[in-house]
Amino acid sequence: MGRERYPTCDRLMITADGGGSNGSRVRPWKIELQKLADETGLTIGVCHYPPGTSKWNKIEHRCSVTSRRTGVGGR
């Protein structure tokens, strides 16, 4: 979907919560991001929010609210 909408894009910026499985020090997270960069040819940048502040990440917050309403995902 992204390639169709943005065919000339060569970079991707990801915002992520700084804690948990996608924290800035978690090695598997970095390895998988590198695999994604290698597969897609994109230059990937990551901005981590401080731990516990995912409520400020508008996209992540919107996804979690939607998944709770539909009964999919969440806790």
N, C-alpha and C positions, 0 to 999 in steps of 0.2 A: 504494500500500500504506500509506504513512504517513498520508495524508488519511483513509483508512478507519479506521485505529486511533486516530488523534488528531485528530478533526474540529475541535476548538476551538483547536488549537495555532496560534499566530501568530508564533512565533519558532523559529529553528533555530541551534544552536551547533555549529560545525565545529571539530574539532581537526586540525591539519595539521603535518607536518614543516616546519621553517623553511627548509630548503634546497631547491634544485631548482626545478621548474616551478611549485610552489604556494607559493613563498616569499613573505614579507610585502611585498617590494618589486617583485614581478613584476607589471607592469601588465596583461597579458592575464588573469592569474588574477583580479585585481580586477574587470576588465570583465565576465568571465563570471559571477562571483558576483553582480554588480549585475543582470545579465540574469536570472539565476535568481530573485533577489529580486523583480524587476519582474513576471516571469511568474507567480510563485506568490503574491505578496502577503505573503511572509514577511519578518520582520526577521531578518537573518542576522548572527551574530557569529562571529568566527574567533579561536581561540587557537592560536598557532604555538609548537610545541616548538622549542628551539634546533636549529640544523643538526646533523644526524648523530645525533639522539636519538629517531628514530622508533620504536626498540625500546621506548620508554616509552609510546607510543601503543598501548594495548591492542587497539583495533579494527583499526588499520592493520597491526599485527604479526600479529594473528590471520588477517587476509585474505591477507597475503603468505605465511604458513606454509601455509595451506590451498591456495593456488594452486601452490606449489612441490610439494606432495604429489600433487596431481592432474595435474601436468604442464602446467597452464594458466598463462600469465603467467610472471613471475619471469625470472631470467636463467640 
